[in-house]
Amino acid sequence: FSTSQPPSSLCILSLSTPPSSQLLSPACTDTGTNVTKAVGRSVTFQIQSPYGKTAAWSFRNDVILTVKLVDPPEVTFFDDNYKLRLAFSENGSALTIPQLRMDDAGTYTAKISGVKTNFILRVYRELAVPTVTCVAKNCSANSCHYTLHCTASGSGYGEVSYGWSMGERLLSERPTVLVESLPESPLTCVAQNPVSSRNATVISAAALCAGNSCGNIA
């Protein structure tokens, strides 16, 4: 799973600025490209600039390197932590970060001749298989009602959404679902975050709520 949204431009230009110089105005920037990736994956930021120009890359407003867009790219690092982690291609116009970590999230900015291009990177962990528990059981003479709760334990997941289904029928869009003992059909909980989707299937709600969960969750 990965997502990205293209930027929109925001250039504040003086009326006295000659047309040939407007693209180089220090006030000319974009609002940013949003990119979402999973921990352990890679991301590539692509900039557009004429051959031979020099781009200054910053992370969270701190300049980390400059790269001259030639073949091969000429890179000068100001932060040694990035020397072994970053790779350049396409004459230096493409910056790749492999093996993403949670602390790689933030805003990356490429500045060329006063023109800034922003990339807002969000990094999340992929979900673990969710756990289903029986939180309530209410039985009468003829039937039982079971309340099941689904959760993906862990941190760094971002916003997690849940859904319950029985076959093709959607039962709930929340972590908790109330089901009857009859008809006895498998139930599936799907947990999803911005970079992954995982599911757990309950073969028998009655067996789960009786404490016999072994073999009843697939």
N, C-alpha and C positions, 0 to 999 in steps of 0.2 A: 504494500500500500504506500502510495506517496501522492501528494497533491501539490499543485502550484497554481497561483493566480497571477496573470500578467499585471504589470504596473500601470498606473495612470500618471501622466506627466503633470508637473506643476512647475511652470517657469514664470518667474516674476521679472519682467524686463522693463528697463527704463526706456522712455520714449526717445531719449537722446542716444540710445545704444544703436550703432550702425547695424544693419541687417547681417552683415558678414561676421559680426562679433557676437550676435545674440546667443548662438549655441555654446559659446565659451563663457557666458556670464556666470559668475560665482553663485548667483541666485537661482540658476537653472538646475532643477533636480527632478526626481520622480518620487512618487509616494511609496514605492517599493513593490517588489515581487514577493508574495507569500509562498513559502515552500515548506511542506511538511514531510518529514522522513522518520524512519525507525532507527533505533539504536543498532549499530553494527552495519548499517547500509552506507551508501555513499551519496554525495550530492555534488552537482556541477553548476557553477554560476557562470553564465555566458554574458560577455559584454561586447558591444559594438564600437569599434574604434579603428581609425586608419592605422596602417602598418607603420611602425617606427615610433608611435606615441608611447608615453610612459604612464602607467596607471598606478596610483597609490591605493592600496587596500587597507581598510581599517575594520576592526571588530570591536563593537561597543565603543566607538569613537576613539579607540587607540590604534594608531598606525602600526601595522604588523609587517608590511613589506611594500616594496615597489617592484614593478615588473615592466621592462621595456618590451613592447610588442614586436619582436623580431624572431627570426628562426635561426638558432634556438632562442627561447625567451631568456632575457637577462634579469635575474631575480636578485634583489637585495633584501635580506631579512633583518628586521629590527627586533624580532622576538624569536629566540632560538627554539622555543617550544614548537614552532610551526615548520622548522626546516625539514624534518623527516615525515611530516604529516600531509603536506600540501603538494599537489602536482599540477603542472600547467601543460596545456596542449593548445593546438590551433594558434600558433605564434604568440601564446601567452594570453589570448582573449578568453580562454576557458580555464577556470580555477576549480579543481576537484578536491574534496575532502573525503577520504575513505574512512571506513570504520568509525562512523559517527558515535559520539558520546553525548550524554545529557548536557554537559557543560559547553558543547558546541553551539547550543541554541542561542540566538541573538541576531542582531542586525549587522550585516556585512555591507560595507560601502566601498565602491570603486570610484575614484575621483580622477578624471582625465581633463586637463586644461580647464579646471573649474566646474566641469559638469559631473554631477554625482549620480550614480546608479545604486539603488539600495536593494538588498535581498534580506527579507526577514525569515530566518530559519527557525522552525519549531521541530524539536526532536522528542519522540516519545518511545517508551518501551512497548514491545509487542505483548499482548495479553497472554496470561497463562490460561489453561483450561479452567473454566469457571467451576465453582463448587456449589452443589445444590444441597440444601438442608431442609428438613421438615420443621416448621416453626409452630404449627398448630394442627390438631386433629379433633374433629367434632363429629361424633357418631350418634345416629338415632337408631330406631328399630330396623329401618329398611336400607339405610345408606350412610356413608361417611363423607365428610368434606375435609379436604387437606389443604393446608396453606404451605406452599413451597417457596423458598427464597434462594435466589441465584446471585452469586457474587464472584468476581474475579479479584482475588487477593493480590496485593502488591502495590508498588508505588511507581510514579513516573509514567502513568498511563494516560494522563490528561482526562478529558471527559469521556466517561464510559456509558454507553446506552445498552439497554437490555430488552429482550423480547421473548415471549413464550408462545409456542405453537404446538398444535396437535395435528399432525399430518400437514395439510395445506391451510388449516384454519388458525388464524392469529387469535391468541387468547388474551394476551396482555403485552403492553409496551413498557412495563415496569419490572423491577427485579423480583417482585412477589406476584404469585398467581394463586387463585383459589380454584380447586378442581374437585369434582365429585368422584366417588369410587366407581361409579358406573356411568358410561362404559369405560372399561379398563383399557386405555390406549397409551402408547409411549408419548412422553412429553419432551420437547426440546427447548432448552434455553440457549439463546444466542447473545453473546456479549460482544460489543464492538467499540473500538476506539478509533482515533484518526488514522492508525497505521495497521490495524489487524482486526480479525474477527475469529472468535472461538465459540464452540458450542459444547453442551453437555446434554445427553439424553437420559431421561429417567424412564426405565422400562416399566416400573410399577410404583406408583405413589403410595399404595397401601403397604408394600414391603418396606419402602424407605421410611415411612412414618411408624412402622412397627419396630424400627431399629435394625432391620435387616437390609442395610444399604449395599452390602458386598454383592457385586454382580448385577446390581440394579441401575447403576449409572454407567453409561457407555460414553 
